[in-house]
């Protein structure tokens, strides 16, 4: 039995474009086993993959950030009402530590 070549390529719909010649004559029927190749990612690529759902929706991002800031403000007001000793200098202190 001959050795099975391992080739790399890129899928374009139903066509796989190989990086090099497969060594078969054009039109030769073949059997193909396909698996994705893990491509090293940069930090930017990883962030785009993680947060890419909002990449084209700036209005939704702005709305979410506005809501998030308001939640944080409300939480600080609530904490201050429960703990009157909470002052501006204590806001950055870990819980349970007196400033």
C-alpha positions in Angstrom: 0.0 0.0 0.0 1.3 3.4 -0.9 1.8 6.3 1.6 -1.1 8.6 1.9 0.0 12.2 1.3 -1.0 14.9 3.8 -1.8 18.2 2.0 -2.9 21.5 3.3 -5.4 23.8 1.6 -8.3 26.3 2.0 -12.0 25.5 1.7 -14.0 27.7 -0.7 -17.5 26.3 -0.6 -17.4 22.9 -2.2 -13.8 23.5 -3.6 -10.6 22.9 -1.6 -7.7 24.8 -3.0 -4.5 22.9 -2.2 -1.2 24.7 -1.4 0.7 22.3 -3.6 0.0 19.9 -6.4 -1.5 16.6 -5.2 0.4 14.6 -7.7 -2.7 13.1 -9.4 -3.9 13.8 -12.9 -6.6 16.3 -13.4 -10.0 14.6 -13.1 -8.8 11.7 -11.0 -11.4 10.6 -8.4 -10.0 10.7 -4.9 -11.1 10.1 -1.3 -10.6 13.1 1.0 -10.4 13.2 4.8 -10.7 16.8 6.0 -9.9 18.3 9.4 -9.5 21.9 10.4 -6.0 23.2 11.0 -5.4 25.2 14.2 -4.2 28.6 13.2 -2.2 30.6 15.7 -4.1 33.7 16.7 -3.0 37.1 17.9 -4.5 38.8 20.9 -6.5 41.1 18.5 -7.9 38.1 16.6 -8.9 36.5 19.9 -10.7 39.6 21.0 -12.5 40.0 17.7 -13.6 36.3 18.0 -14.8 36.9 21.5 -16.5 40.2 21.1 -17.0 40.2 17.3 -20.8 39.8 17.7 -21.0 43.6 18.5 -18.3 44.7 16.0 -20.9 46.1 13.6 -23.4 47.3 16.2 -21.9 50.5 17.8 -25.3 51.7 19.1 -25.8 48.4 21.1 -22.3 48.7 22.5 -22.9 52.3 23.6 -26.3 51.3 25.1 -24.6 48.5 27.0 -21.8 50.6 28.3 -24.2 53.3 29.4 -26.3 50.7 31.3 -23.2 49.2 32.9 -22.0 52.6 34.1 -25.4 53.4 35.6 -25.5 50.0 37.4 -22.1 50.7 38.9 -23.2 54.2 40.0 -26.4 52.8 41.6 -24.4 50.1 43.4 -22.1 52.7 44.9 -25.0 54.8 46.1 -26.6 51.7 47.6 -23.4 50.6 49.3 -23.0 54.2 50.8 -26.5 54.0 52.2 -25.9 50.7 53.9 -22.4 51.6 55.1 -22.3 55.4 56.0 -18.5 55.0 56.8 -18.0 54.4 53.1 -16.3 57.6 51.8 -14.6 58.5 48.6 -11.3 57.3 50.0 -12.8 54.0 50.9 -14.3 53.3 47.5 -11.1 51.6 46.2 -10.4 49.7 49.5 -11.2 46.0 49.6 -14.3 45.1 51.5 -13.8 44.7 55.3 -10.7 47.0 55.4 -11.1 50.3 57.1 -9.4 53.2 55.2 
